[in-house]
Amino acid sequence: MEIADIVKNYERMPDFELIRIATSDAQGLRPEVFEIIENELKKRNLDTNLLNGAKAQNKEHSKEEIYGYATVLAVLPCPICGSTLKKLNGTIRHTVKSFIFFTSHSTEPVIACPDCLDKENNSATLSTALLGWWGLPWGLIKTPQYIYKNQQSKKQNHVTYLNEVLLSYTLENIGRIESYKNDKIKLQEIIKKKS
């Protein structure tokens, strides 16, 4: 695509789409596109720090940098209970739901305080135990697997270091974290559990 076409494309783009690209979908953009995004942000009086999010998605990050970003998230209030007494960490919530010949399963990361992470894994285990078995054949196969996975995930909920789930979540959302690193409300939106 020619630069002139890219400029026109960004000019026609609504603000929410431009923000989404800058904070979440900028990986792999050509270097000259960053200047186009910057010009559009300025023209629309949008926060030019959003450009930092786009750039963050397009660079290699050292372990130390990822830990730094993860630490920004770990000290936020828990998005579930609001507590600030313990540092946040991550877990994976594994669920299976079956309806005779249809079985759905999901794995989703949750960022919260250790106690809320335990509750999330327990809730997923209970839901899977009650609703997972009823599908043939996958419900019978996946239910015990996902119950086991929830129990394994719980082992990392109370560790004193930033666990792998939080670090992976941080890397996946690094553009958004960089864009909003000085906005506590936006950071809390990033870690808020999707219902």
N, CA and C atoms as an extended XYZ file, in Angstrom:
585
Properties=species:S:1:pos:R:3:atomname:S:1:resname:S:1:resid:I:1 pbc="F F F"
N         0.848       -1.175        0.000 N   MET     1
C         0.000        0.000        0.000 CA  MET     1
C         0.899        1.246        0.000 C   MET     1
N         0.558        2.210       -0.811 N   GLU     2
C         1.314        3.454       -0.903 CA  GLU     2
C         1.075        4.315        0.331 C   GLU     2
N         2.057        5.147        0.652 N   ILE     3
C         1.970        6.014        1.836 CA  ILE     3
C         0.742        6.928        1.751 C   ILE     3
N         0.471        7.477        0.582 N   ALA     4
C        -0.688        8.375        0.431 CA  ALA     4
C        -1.985        7.639        0.760 C   ALA     4
N        -2.080        6.375        0.360 N   ASP     5
C        -3.273        5.581        0.661 CA  ASP     5
C        -3.362        5.299        2.156 C   ASP     5
N        -2.225        5.038        2.788 N   ILE     6
C        -2.214        4.781        4.231 CA  ILE     6
C        -2.662        6.037        4.984 C   ILE     6
N        -2.167        7.198        4.556 N   VAL     7
C        -2.554        8.468        5.187 CA  VAL     7
C        -4.065        8.661        5.078 C   VAL     7
N        -4.624        8.451        3.890 N   LYS     8
C        -6.078        8.604        3.702 CA  LYS     8
C        -6.849        7.620        4.563 C   LYS     8
N        -6.349        6.396        4.660 N   ASN     9
C        -6.996        5.372        5.478 CA  ASN     9
C        -7.058        5.811        6.943 C   ASN     9
N        -5.958        6.318        7.460 N   TYR    10
C        -5.926        6.772        8.853 CA  TYR    10
C        -6.772        8.023        9.056 C   TYR    10
N        -6.840        8.895        8.061 N   GLU    11
C        -7.660       10.104        8.168 CA  GLU    11
C        -9.147        9.754        8.288 C   GLU    11
N        -9.573        8.707        7.580 N   ARG    12
C       -10.990        8.293        7.603 CA  ARG    12
C       -11.348        7.474        8.844 C   ARG    12
N       -10.358        6.994        9.535 N   MET    13
C       -10.549        6.101       10.669 CA  MET    13
C       -11.168        6.844       11.856 C   MET    13
N       -12.204        6.267       12.491 N   PRO    14
C       -12.745        6.911       13.698 CA  PRO    14
C       -11.722        6.871       14.842 C   PRO    14
N       -11.877        7.772       15.806 N   ASP    15
C       -10.934        7.870       16.925 CA  ASP    15
C       -10.739        6.535       17.635 C   ASP    15
N       -11.839        5.834       17.943 N   PHE    16
C       -11.722        4.584       18.695 CA  PHE    16
C       -10.887        3.550       17.945 C   PHE    16
N       -10.965        3.557       16.626 N   GLU    17
C       -10.190        2.609       15.813 CA  GLU    17
C        -8.703        2.987       15.811 C   GLU    17
N        -8.432        4.265       15.709 N   LEU    18
C        -7.052        4.740       15.763 CA  LEU    18
C        -6.426        4.404       17.114 C   LEU    18
N        -7.160        4.609       18.179 N   ILE    19
C        -6.678        4.290       19.530 CA  ILE    19
C        -6.454        2.789       19.672 C   ILE    19
N        -7.369        1.981       19.160 N   ARG    20
C        -7.223        0.530       19.241 CA  ARG    20
C        -5.962        0.063       18.518 C   ARG    20
N        -5.731        0.604       17.340 N   ILE    21
C        -4.539        0.210       16.587 CA  ILE    21
C        -3.277        0.625       17.344 C   ILE    21
N        -3.253        1.857       17.827 N   ALA    22
C        -2.064        2.348       18.527 CA  ALA    22
C        -1.773        1.563       19.799 C   ALA    22
N        -2.794        1.167       20.515 N   THR    23
C        -2.571        0.521       21.815 CA  THR    23
C        -2.537       -0.996       21.749 C   THR    23
N        -3.165       -1.602       20.751 N   SER    24
C        -3.303       -3.064       20.750 CA  SER    24
C        -2.907       -3.770       19.460 C   SER    24
N        -3.002       -3.113       18.334 N   ASP    25
C        -2.813       -3.802       17.051 CA  ASP    25
C        -1.761       -3.165       16.159 C   ASP    25
N        -0.699       -2.661       16.746 N   ALA    26
C         0.332       -1.990       15.944 CA  ALA    26
C         1.516       -2.885       15.616 C   ALA    26
N         1.499       -4.108       16.105 N   GLN    27
C         2.632       -4.992       15.862 CA  GLN    27
C         2.802       -5.241       14.365 C   GLN    27
N         4.016       -5.031       13.890 N   GLY    28
C         4.314       -5.277       12.483 CA  GLY    28
C         4.083       -4.094       11.568 C   GLY    28
N         3.701       -2.935       12.112 N   LEU    29
C         3.515       -1.764       11.257 CA  LEU    29
C         4.846       -1.302       10.692 C   LEU    29
N         4.804       -0.783        9.486 N   ARG    30
C         6.010       -0.236        8.864 CA  ARG    30
C         6.439        1.011        9.638 C   ARG    30
N         7.737        1.268        9.742 N   PRO    31
C         8.229        2.412       10.524 CA  PRO    31
C         7.621        3.756       10.118 C   PRO    31
N         7.384        3.956        8.827 N   GLU    32
C         6.835        5.243        8.381 CA  GLU    32
C         5.386        5.460        8.831 C   GLU    32
N         4.704        4.391        9.215 N   VAL    33
C         3.311        4.512        9.657 CA  VAL    33
C         3.232        5.178       11.034 C   VAL    33
N         4.283        5.058       11.842 N   PHE    34
C         4.273        5.686       13.167 CA  PHE    34
C         4.130        7.200       13.068 C   PHE    34
N         4.787        7.793       12.086 N   GLU    35
C         4.667        9.238       11.893 CA  GLU    35
C         3.246        9.607       11.468 C   GLU    35
N         2.643        8.775       10.662 N   ILE    36
C         1.255        9.012       10.234 CA  ILE    36
C         0.328        8.945       11.445 C   ILE    36
N         0.525        7.938       12.296 N   ILE    37
C        -0.298        7.814       13.500 CA  ILE    37
C        -0.086        9.026       14.405 C   ILE    37
N         1.167        9.424       14.578 N   GLU    38
C         1.465       10.587       15.430 CA  GLU    38
C         0.765       11.842       14.910 C   GLU    38
N         0.835       12.065       13.597 N   ASN    39
C         0.180       13.239       13.012 CA  ASN    39
C        -1.330       13.203       13.225 C   ASN    39
N        -1.923       12.022       13.060 N   GLU    40
C        -3.382       11.887       13.276 CA  GLU    40
C        -3.752       12.146       14.741 C   GLU    40
N        -2.945       11.616       15.652 N   LEU    41
C        -3.213       11.836       17.083 CA  LEU    41
C        -3.171       13.320       17.412 C   LEU    41
N        -2.162       14.023       16.877 N   LYS    42
C        -2.039       15.468       17.126 CA  LYS    42
C        -3.197       16.227       16.502 C   LYS    42
N        -3.520       15.876       15.270 N   LYS    43
C        -4.594       16.570       14.552 CA  LYS    43
C        -5.928       16.448       15.294 C   LYS    43
N        -6.149       15.308       15.938 N   ARG    44
C        -7.416       15.052       16.641 CA  ARG    44
C        -7.349       15.416       18.134 C   ARG    44
N        -6.239       15.976       18.554 N   ASN    45
C        -6.028       16.312       19.971 CA  ASN    45
C        -6.156       15.102       20.877 C   ASN    45
N        -5.678       13.954       20.407 N   LEU    46
C        -5.645       12.744       21.229 CA  LEU    46
C        -4.282       12.647       21.899 C   LEU    46
N        -4.202       11.913       22.949 N   ASP    47
C        -2.974       11.756       23.721 CA  ASP    47
C        -1.881       11.147       22.850 C   ASP    47
N        -0.794       11.872       22.656 N   THR    48
C         0.296       11.371       21.820 CA  THR    48
C         1.085       10.258       22.513 C   THR    48
N         0.860       10.016       23.804 N   ASN    49
C         1.478        8.870       24.481 CA  ASN    49
C         0.986        7.554       23.891 C   ASN    49
N        -0.138        7.589       23.199 N   LEU    50
C        -0.647        6.387       22.541 CA  LEU    50
C         0.369        5.868       21.522 C   LEU    50
N         1.137        6.774       20.946 N   LEU    51
C         2.165        6.373       19.988 CA  LEU    51
C         3.223        5.500       20.667 C   LEU    51
N         3.513        5.780       21.945 N   ASN    52
C         4.477        4.959       22.686 CA  ASN    52
C         3.995        3.510       22.784 C   ASN    52
N         2.687        3.334       22.897 N   GLY    53
C         2.122        1.984       22.924 CA  GLY    53
C         2.350        1.258       21.615 C   GLY    53
N         2.191        1.977       20.514 N   ALA    54
C         2.428        1.367       19.202 CA  ALA    54
C         3.893        0.974       19.047 C   ALA    54
N         4.779        1.837       19.481 N   LYS    55
C         6.211        1.543       19.385 CA  LYS    55
C         6.596        0.377       20.294 C   LYS    55
N         5.984        0.317       21.484 N   ALA    56
C         6.298       -0.764       22.434 CA  ALA    56
C         5.939       -2.134       21.867 C   ALA    56
N         4.921       -2.186       21.021 N   GLN    57
C         4.513       -3.455       20.413 CA  GLN    57
C         5.480       -3.913       19.330 C   GLN    57
N         6.353       -3.039       18.917 N   ASN    58
C         7.240       -3.342       17.802 CA  ASN    58
C         8.703       -3.410       18.191 C   ASN    58
N         8.954       -3.731       19.436 N   LYS    59
C        10.337       -3.892       19.850 CA  LYS    59
C        10.465       -5.127       20.726 C   LYS    59
N        11.665       -5.647       20.773 N   GLU    60
C        11.969       -6.762       21.664 CA  GLU    60
C        12.109       -6.210       23.072 C   GLU    60
N        11.533       -6.911       24.039 N   HIS    61
C        11.614       -6.464       25.430 CA  HIS    61
C        12.445       -7.450       26.234 C   HIS    61
N        13.317       -6.907       27.052 N   SER    62
C        14.111       -7.751       27.935 CA  SER    62
C        13.223       -8.250       29.076 C   SER    62
N        13.677       -9.272       29.774 N   LYS    63
C        12.931       -9.769       30.937 CA  LYS    63
C        12.741       -8.654       31.955 C   LYS    63
N        13.750       -7.839       32.138 N   GLU    64
C        13.675       -6.745       33.104 CA  GLU    64
C        12.585       -5.749       32.721 C   GLU    64
N        12.477       -5.436       31.426 N   GLU    65
C        11.432       -4.507       30.978 CA  GLU    65
C        10.048       -5.101       31.205 C   GLU    65
N         9.881       -6.381       30.895 N   ILE    66
C         8.580       -7.029       31.094 CA  ILE    66
C         8.232       -7.048       32.577 C   ILE    66
N         9.221       -7.357       33.436 N   TYR    67
C         8.992       -7.310       34.884 CA  TYR    67
C         8.588       -5.904       35.326 C   TYR    67
N         9.217       -4.894       34.735 N   GLY    68
C         8.872       -3.514       35.073 CA  GLY    68
C         7.426       -3.196       34.745 C   GLY    68
N         6.995       -3.582       33.559 N   TYR    69
C         5.598       -3.364       33.175 CA  TYR    69
C         4.656       -4.178       34.067 C   TYR    69
N         5.027       -5.421       34.359 N   ALA    70
C         4.184       -6.283       35.197 CA  ALA    70
C         4.067       -5.732       36.610 C   ALA    70
N         5.134       -5.127       37.102 N   THR    71
C         5.107       -4.535       38.439 CA  THR    71
C         4.108       -3.384       38.506 C   THR    71
N         3.987       -2.633       37.415 N   VAL    72
C         2.995       -1.554       37.351 CA  VAL    72
C         1.596       -2.132       37.578 C   VAL    72
N         1.324       -3.299       36.991 N   LEU    73
C         0.012       -3.939       37.171 CA  LEU    73
C        -0.125       -4.556       38.556 C   LEU    73
N         0.953       -5.154       39.067 N   ALA    74
C         0.894       -5.906       40.329 CA  ALA    74
C         0.550       -5.037       41.525 C   ALA    74
N         0.807       -3.746       41.462 N   VAL    75
C         0.540       -2.875       42.608 CA  VAL    75
C        -0.819       -2.168       42.518 C   VAL    75
N        -1.580       -2.457       41.478 N   LEU    76
C        -2.922       -1.879       41.356 CA  LEU    76
C        -3.868       -2.539       42.356 C   LEU    76
N        -4.988       -1.885       42.681 N   PRO    77
C        -6.007       -2.554       43.502 CA  PRO    77
C        -6.565       -3.770       42.758 C   PRO    77
N        -6.947       -4.782       43.511 N   CYS    78
C        -7.527       -5.978       42.904 CA  CYS    78
C        -8.777       -5.585       42.115 C   CYS    78
N        -8.885       -5.993       40.856 N   PRO    79
C       -10.055       -5.622       40.051 CA  PRO    79
C       -11.337       -6.337       40.491 C   PRO    79
N       -11.213       -7.343       41.353 N   ILE    80
C       -12.396       -8.080       41.804 CA  ILE    80
C       -12.874       -7.585       43.165 C   ILE    80
N       -11.962       -7.515       44.150 N   CYS    81
C       -12.373       -7.134       45.509 CA  CYS    81
C       -11.940       -5.731       45.904 C   CYS    81
N       -11.035       -5.121       45.138 N   GLY    82
C       -10.585       -3.768       45.433 CA  GLY    82
C        -9.462       -3.680       46.457 C   GLY    82
N        -9.027       -4.794       47.005 N   SER    83
C        -7.993       -4.797       48.036 CA  SER    83
C        -6.645       -4.370       47.473 C   SER    83
N        -5.867       -3.683       48.323 N   THR    84
C        -4.499       -3.311       47.967 CA  THR    84
C        -3.502       -3.948       48.944 C   THR    84
N        -3.964       -4.897       49.739 N   LEU    85
C        -3.126       -5.513       50.764 CA  LEU    85
C        -2.086       -6.461       50.190 C   LEU    85
N        -2.402       -7.122       49.090 N   LYS    86
C        -1.472       -8.080       48.492 CA  LYS    86
C        -1.250       -7.704       47.026 C   LYS    86
N        -0.052       -7.999       46.542 N   LYS    87
C         0.244       -7.742       45.134 CA  LYS    87
C        -0.590       -8.668       44.252 C   LYS    87
N        -0.929       -8.158       43.098 N   LEU    88
C        -1.696       -8.938       42.130 CA  LEU    88
C        -0.790       -9.943       41.428 C   LEU    88
N        -1.395      -10.990       40.947 N   ASN    89
C        -0.719      -11.983       40.136 CA  ASN    89
C        -1.724      -12.518       39.135 C   ASN    89
N        -1.418      -13.589       38.455 N   GLY    90
C        -2.326      -14.108       37.443 CA  GLY    90
C        -2.594      -15.584       37.609 C   GLY    90
N        -3.725      -16.009       37.080 N   THR    91
C        -4.060      -17.427       37.010 CA  THR    91
C        -4.790      -17.671       35.701 C   THR    91
N        -4.940      -18.928       35.373 N   ILE    92
C        -5.750      -19.302       34.206 CA  ILE    92
C        -6.990      -19.997       34.733 C   ILE    92
N        -8.126      -19.521       34.284 N   ARG    93
C        -9.421      -20.082       34.657 CA  ARG    93
C        -9.845      -21.022       33.531 C   ARG    93
N        -9.970      -22.314       33.853 N   HIS    94
C       -10.302      -23.347       32.865 CA  HIS    94
C       -11.743      -23.794       33.091 C   HIS    94
N       -12.586      -23.700       32.080 N   THR    95
C       -13.983      -24.130       32.233 CA  THR    95
C       -14.432      -24.992       31.065 C   THR    95
N       -15.335      -25.918       31.395 N   VAL    96
C       -15.979      -26.765       30.393 CA  VAL    96
C       -17.473      -26.732       30.666 C   VAL    96
N       -18.260      -26.560       29.607 N   LYS    97
C       -19.723      -26.625       29.708 CA  LYS    97
C       -20.208      -27.498       28.560 C   LYS    97
N       -21.095      -28.421       28.874 N   SER    98
C       -21.568      -29.360       27.859 CA  SER    98
C       -23.081      -29.373       27.778 C   SER    98
N       -23.574      -29.642       26.581 N   PHE    99
C       -25.003      -29.778       26.314 CA  PHE    99
C       -25.179      -30.928       25.325 C   PHE    99
N       -25.268      -32.113       25.791 N   ILE   100
C       -25.426      -33.367       25.061 CA  ILE   100
C       -24.340      -33.567       23.999 C   ILE   100
N       -24.528      -33.057       22.777 N   PHE   101
C       -23.531      -33.275       21.729 CA  PHE   101
C       -22.636      -32.057       21.492 C   PHE   101
N       -22.762      -31.091       22.353 N   PHE   102
C       -21.971      -29.868       22.203 CA  PHE   102
C       -21.216      -29.607       23.501 C   PHE   102
N       -19.915      -29.435       23.385 N   THR   103
C       -19.087      -29.114       24.543 CA  THR   103
C       -18.262      -27.881       24.217 C   THR   103
N       -18.327      -26.882       25.096 N   SER   104
C       -17.465      -25.704       24.926 CA  SER   104
C       -16.475      -25.686       26.074 C   SER   104
N       -15.290      -25.251       25.779 N   HIS   105
C       -14.272      -25.141       26.816 CA  HIS   105
C       -13.515      -23.843       26.598 C   HIS   105
N       -13.047      -23.266       27.697 N   SER   106
C       -12.312      -22.013       27.593 CA  SER   106
C       -11.208      -21.949       28.633 C   SER   106
N       -10.212      -21.217       28.283 N   THR   107
C        -9.145      -20.889       29.214 CA  THR   107
C        -8.969      -19.383       29.123 C   THR   107
N        -9.073      -18.713       30.251 N   GLU   108
C        -8.913      -17.266       30.233 CA  GLU   108
C        -8.024      -16.829       31.383 C   GLU   108
N        -7.134      -15.871       31.116 N   PRO   109
C        -6.297      -15.354       32.190 CA  PRO   109
C        -7.111      -14.429       33.089 C   PRO   109
N        -6.791      -14.455       34.369 N   VAL   110
C        -7.414      -13.559       35.339 CA  VAL   110
C        -6.282      -12.927       36.143 C   VAL   110
N        -6.335      -11.616       36.285 N   ILE   111
C        -5.364      -10.889       37.098 CA  ILE   111
C        -6.115      -10.373       38.315 C   ILE   111
N        -5.621      -10.726       39.508 N   ALA   112
C        -6.285      -10.327       40.749 CA  ALA   112
C        -5.376      -10.627       41.929 C   ALA   112
N        -5.876      -10.361       43.138 N   CYS   113
C        -5.116      -10.698       44.337 CA  CYS   113
C        -5.158      -12.219       44.521 C   CYS   113
N        -4.235      -12.796       45.271 N   PRO   114
C        -4.181      -14.257       45.417 CA  PRO   114
C        -5.493      -14.882       45.908 C   PRO   114
N        -6.170      -14.242       46.844 N   ASP   115
C        -7.424      -14.812       47.353 CA  ASP   115
C        -8.508      -14.853       46.275 C   ASP   115
N        -8.591      -13.793       45.497 N   CYS   116
C        -9.587      -13.778       44.411 CA  CYS   116
C        -9.213      -14.753       43.296 C   CYS   116
N        -7.919      -14.942       43.067 N   LEU   117
C        -7.501      -15.936       42.074 CA  LEU   117
C        -7.948      -17.330       42.498 C   LEU   117
N        -7.794      -17.636       43.799 N   ASP   118
C        -8.282      -18.925       44.316 CA  ASP   118
C        -9.779      -19.070       44.076 C   ASP   118
N       -10.527      -18.012       44.361 N   LYS   119
C       -11.989      -18.054       44.164 CA  LYS   119
C       -12.339      -18.281       42.697 C   LYS   119
N       -11.594      -17.658       41.799 N   GLU   120
C       -11.835      -17.842       40.364 CA  GLU   120
C       -11.585      -19.284       39.942 C   GLU   120
N       -10.477      -19.862       40.402 N   ASN   121
C       -10.197      -21.270       40.075 CA  ASN   121
C       -11.230      -22.194       40.701 C   ASN   121
N       -11.640      -21.919       41.939 N   ASN   122
C       -12.658      -22.747       42.597 CA  ASN   122
C       -13.993      -22.656       41.871 C   ASN   122
N       -14.355      -21.453       41.460 N   SER   123
C       -15.614      -21.254       40.727 CA  SER   123
C       -15.580      -21.998       39.387 C   SER   123
N       -14.456      -21.922       38.690 N   ALA   124
C       -14.318      -22.627       37.414 CA  ALA   124
C       -14.370      -24.139       37.621 C   ALA   124
N       -13.753      -24.613       38.695 N   THR   125
C       -13.776      -26.048       39.005 CA  THR   125
C       -15.200      -26.503       39.282 C   THR   125
N       -15.923      -25.750       40.098 N   LEU   126
C       -17.305      -26.108       40.435 CA  LEU   126
C       -18.190      -26.090       39.193 C   LEU   126
N       -18.076      -25.030       38.405 N   SER   127
C       -18.873      -24.921       37.181 CA  SER   127
C       -18.576      -26.086       36.239 C   SER   127
N       -17.305      -26.411       36.079 N   THR   128
C       -16.900      -27.514       35.204 CA  THR   128
C       -17.404      -28.843       35.749 C   THR   128
N       -17.297      -29.029       37.065 N   ALA   129
C       -17.747      -30.284       37.688 CA  ALA   129
C       -19.253      -30.483       37.517 C   ALA   129
N       -20.012      -29.391       37.560 N   LEU   130
C       -21.470      -29.503       37.435 CA  LEU   130
C       -21.943      -29.557       35.980 C   LEU   130
N       -21.296      -28.790       35.114 N   LEU   131
C       -21.816      -28.627       33.748 CA  LEU   131
C       -20.953      -29.256       32.659 C   LEU   131
N       -19.800      -29.772       33.010 N   GLY   132
C       -18.888      -30.250       31.986 CA  GLY   132
C       -19.135      -31.649       31.476 C   GLY   132
N       -19.685      -32.497       32.293 N   TRP   133
C       -19.801      -33.933       31.972 CA  TRP   133
C       -20.834      -34.265       30.900 C   TRP   133
N       -21.762      -33.407       30.636 N   TRP   134
C       -22.975      -33.771       29.902 CA  TRP   134
C       -22.817      -33.863       28.392 C   TRP   134
N       -21.652      -33.670       27.869 N   GLY   135
C       -21.455      -33.753       26.421 CA  GLY   135
C       -20.668      -34.993       26.041 C   GLY   135
N       -21.076      -35.603       24.948 N   LEU   136
C       -20.405      -36.809       24.473 CA  LEU   136
C       -19.633      -36.492       23.197 C   LEU   136
N       -18.416      -36.898       23.055 N   PRO   137
C       -17.537      -37.522       24.042 CA  PRO   137
C       -16.685      -36.520       24.810 C   PRO   137
N       -16.591      -35.254       24.292 N   TRP   138
C       -15.610      -34.309       24.811 CA  TRP   138
C       -15.861      -33.876       26.244 C   TRP   138
N       -17.097      -33.814       26.661 N   GLY   139
C       -17.380      -33.434       28.048 CA  GLY   139
C       -16.769      -34.408       29.030 C   GLY   139
N       -16.874      -35.695       28.707 N   LEU   140
C       -16.313      -36.721       29.586 CA  LEU   140
C       -14.784      -36.694       29.603 C   LEU   140
N       -14.191      -36.263       28.519 N   ILE   141
C       -12.732      -36.220       28.414 CA  ILE   141
C       -12.168      -34.925       29.010 C   ILE   141
N       -12.745      -33.800       28.623 N   LYS   142
C       -12.193      -32.505       29.021 CA  LYS   142
C       -12.489      -32.141       30.475 C   LYS   142
N       -13.601      -32.578       31.028 N   THR   143
C       -13.959      -32.189       32.394 CA  THR   143
C       -12.876      -32.550       33.406 C   THR   143
N       -12.436      -33.788       33.486 N   PRO   144
C       -11.388      -34.077       34.479 CA  PRO   144
C       -10.065      -33.354       34.169 C   PRO   144
N        -9.784      -33.151       32.884 N   GLN   145
C        -8.565      -32.433       32.520 CA  GLN   145
C        -8.608      -30.993       33.038 C   GLN   145
N        -9.741      -30.331       32.852 N   TYR   146
C        -9.846      -28.923       33.241 CA  TYR   146
C        -9.966      -28.757       34.750 C   TYR   146
N       -10.561      -29.702       35.423 N   ILE   147
C       -10.569      -29.662       36.889 CA  ILE   147
C        -9.127      -29.752       37.395 C   ILE   147
N        -8.365      -30.656       36.824 N   TYR   148
C        -6.964      -30.810       37.195 CA  TYR   148
C        -6.172      -29.526       36.885 C   TYR   148
N        -6.412      -28.941       35.716 N   LYS   149
C        -5.700      -27.720       35.334 CA  LYS   149
C        -5.997      -26.575       36.307 C   LYS   149
N        -7.249      -26.469       36.772 N   ASN   150
C        -7.574      -25.427       37.758 CA  ASN   150
C        -6.812      -25.644       39.053 C   ASN   150
N        -6.701      -26.892       39.472 N   GLN   151
C        -5.958      -27.178       40.704 CA  GLN   151
C        -4.476      -26.858       40.520 C   GLN   151
N        -3.942      -27.145       39.355 N   GLN   152
C        -2.543      -26.820       39.075 CA  GLN   152
C        -2.333      -25.304       39.040 C   GLN   152
N        -3.277      -24.590       38.450 N   SER   153
C        -3.169      -23.127       38.373 CA  SER   153
C        -3.150      -22.503       39.760 C   SER   153
N        -3.930      -23.063       40.667 N   LYS   154
C        -4.003      -22.522       42.032 CA  LYS   154
C        -2.653      -22.548       42.736 C   LYS   154
N        -1.782      -23.450       42.351 N   LYS   155
C        -0.473      -23.554       43.008 CA  LYS   155
C         0.378      -22.299       42.805 C   LYS   155
N         0.076      -21.536       41.762 N   GLN   156
C         0.848      -20.326       41.473 CA  GLN   156
C         0.188      -19.049       41.989 C   GLN   156
N        -0.983      -19.170       42.607 N   ASN   157
C        -1.721      -17.979       43.018 CA  ASN   157
C        -1.080      -17.221       44.176 C   ASN   157
N        -0.390      -17.912       45.050 N   HIS   158
C         0.148      -17.268       46.252 CA  HIS   158
C         1.665      -17.145       46.247 C   HIS   158
N         2.294      -17.316       45.112 N   VAL   159
C         3.743      -17.158       45.060 CA  VAL   159
C         4.099      -15.686       45.291 C   VAL   159
N         5.276      -15.440       45.826 N   THR   160
C         5.666      -14.069       46.158 CA  THR   160
C         6.299      -13.320       44.987 C   THR   160
N         6.557      -14.021       43.904 N   TYR   161
C         7.132      -13.392       42.719 CA  TYR   161
C         6.042      -13.218       41.659 C   TYR   161
N         6.333      -12.457       40.624 N   LEU   162
C         5.392      -12.260       39.520 CA  LEU   162
C         5.382      -13.544       38.698 C   LEU   162
N         4.225      -14.205       38.639 N   ASN   163
C         4.187      -15.516       37.989 CA  ASN   163
C         4.091      -15.400       36.464 C   ASN   163
N         4.229      -16.542       35.830 N   GLU   164
C         4.269      -16.608       34.362 CA  GLU   164
C         2.985      -16.088       33.717 C   GLU   164
N         1.848      -16.315       34.353 N   VAL   165
C         0.579      -15.845       33.774 CA  VAL   165
C         0.561      -14.321       33.716 C   VAL   165
N         0.965      -13.677       34.810 N   LEU   166
C         0.996      -12.209       34.827 CA  LEU   166
C         2.009      -11.681       33.811 C   LEU   166
N         3.159      -12.309       33.732 N   LEU   167
C         4.182      -11.849       32.781 CA  LEU   167
C         3.717      -12.015       31.334 C   LEU   167
N         3.070      -13.131       31.028 N   SER   168
C         2.540      -13.353       29.667 CA  SER   168
C         1.441      -12.351       29.345 C   SER   168
N         0.553      -12.123       30.317 N   TYR   169
C        -0.535      -11.154       30.137 CA  TYR   169
C         0.052       -9.767       29.887 C   TYR   169
N         1.093       -9.441       30.627 N   THR   170
C         1.759       -8.146       30.472 CA  THR   170
C         2.314       -8.003       29.058 C   THR   170
N         2.993       -9.022       28.577 N   LEU   171
C         3.580       -8.957       27.241 CA  LEU   171
C         2.492       -8.834       26.169 C   LEU   171
N         1.390       -9.549       26.332 N   GLU   172
C         0.290       -9.464       25.364 CA  GLU   172
C        -0.341       -8.076       25.339 C   GLU   172
N        -0.301       -7.370       26.457 N   ASN   173
C        -0.953       -6.062       26.571 CA  ASN   173
C         0.038       -4.920       26.710 C   ASN   173
N         1.260       -5.131       26.275 N   ILE   174
C         2.328       -4.158       26.516 CA  ILE   174
C         2.053       -2.800       25.867 C   ILE   174
N         1.421       -2.796       24.716 N   GLY   175
C         1.086       -1.526       24.060 CA  GLY   175
C         0.110       -0.712       24.875 C   GLY   175
N        -0.906       -1.359       25.401 N   ARG   176
C        -1.893       -0.660       26.230 CA  ARG   176
C        -1.268       -0.193       27.543 C   ARG   176
N        -0.428       -1.039       28.138 N   ILE   177
C         0.204       -0.668       29.406 CA  ILE   177
C         1.125        0.523       29.200 C   ILE   177
N         1.921        0.507       28.140 N   GLU   178
C         2.811        1.632       27.860 CA  GLU   178
C         2.014        2.900       27.589 C   GLU   178
N         0.928        2.792       26.836 N   SER   179
C         0.113        3.962       26.507 CA  SER   179
C        -0.506        4.602       27.738 C   SER   179
N        -0.891        3.779       28.703 N   TYR   180
C        -1.645        4.272       29.864 CA  TYR   180
C        -0.895        4.105       31.184 C   TYR   180
N         0.433        3.982       31.141 N   LYS   181
C         1.180        3.683       32.362 CA  LYS   181
C         1.025        4.744       33.448 C   LYS   181
N         0.598        5.935       33.098 N   ASN   182
C         0.381        6.990       34.095 CA  ASN   182
C        -1.101        7.215       34.399 C   ASN   182
N        -1.964        6.347       33.931 N   ASP   183
C        -3.408        6.480       34.131 CA  ASP   183
C        -3.924        5.235       34.849 C   ASP   183
N        -4.043        5.332       36.155 N   LYS   184
C        -4.418        4.184       36.985 CA  LYS   184
C        -5.787        3.604       36.593 C   LYS   184
N        -6.711        4.452       36.220 N   ILE   185
C        -8.054        3.984       35.845 CA  ILE   185
C        -7.990        3.142       34.570 C   ILE   185
N        -7.241        3.609       33.580 N   LYS   186
C        -7.101        2.850       32.332 CA  LYS   186
C        -6.370        1.537       32.581 C   LYS   186
N        -5.347        1.561       33.448 N   LEU   187
C        -4.628        0.326       33.771 CA  LEU   187
C        -5.554       -0.685       34.430 C   LEU   187
N        -6.442       -0.209       35.302 N   GLN   188
C        -7.385       -1.115       35.945 CA  GLN   188
C        -8.356       -1.712       34.919 C   GLN   188
N        -8.700       -0.948       33.889 N   GLU   189
C        -9.550       -1.478       32.827 CA  GLU   189
C        -8.835       -2.601       32.073 C   GLU   189
N        -7.525       -2.481       31.913 N   ILE   190
C        -6.750       -3.494       31.208 CA  ILE   190
C        -6.803       -4.825       31.938 C   ILE   190
N        -6.750       -4.798       33.270 N   ILE   191
C        -6.719       -6.044       34.033 CA  ILE   191
C        -8.088       -6.518       34.489 C   ILE   191
N        -9.113       -5.718       34.239 N   LYS   192
C       -10.455       -6.102       34.695 CA  LYS   192
C       -10.912       -7.377       34.008 C   LYS   192
N       -11.472       -8.265       34.810 N   LYS   193
C       -11.961       -9.543       34.289 CA  LYS   193
C       -13.123       -9.323       33.340 C   LYS   193
N       -13.071       -9.998       32.218 N   LYS   194
C       -14.185       -9.937       31.283 CA  LYS   194
C       -15.248      -10.914       31.736 C   LYS   194
N       -16.468      -10.437       31.946 N   SER   195
C       -17.522      -11.322       32.445 CA  SER   195
C       -18.171      -12.096       31.339 C   SER   195
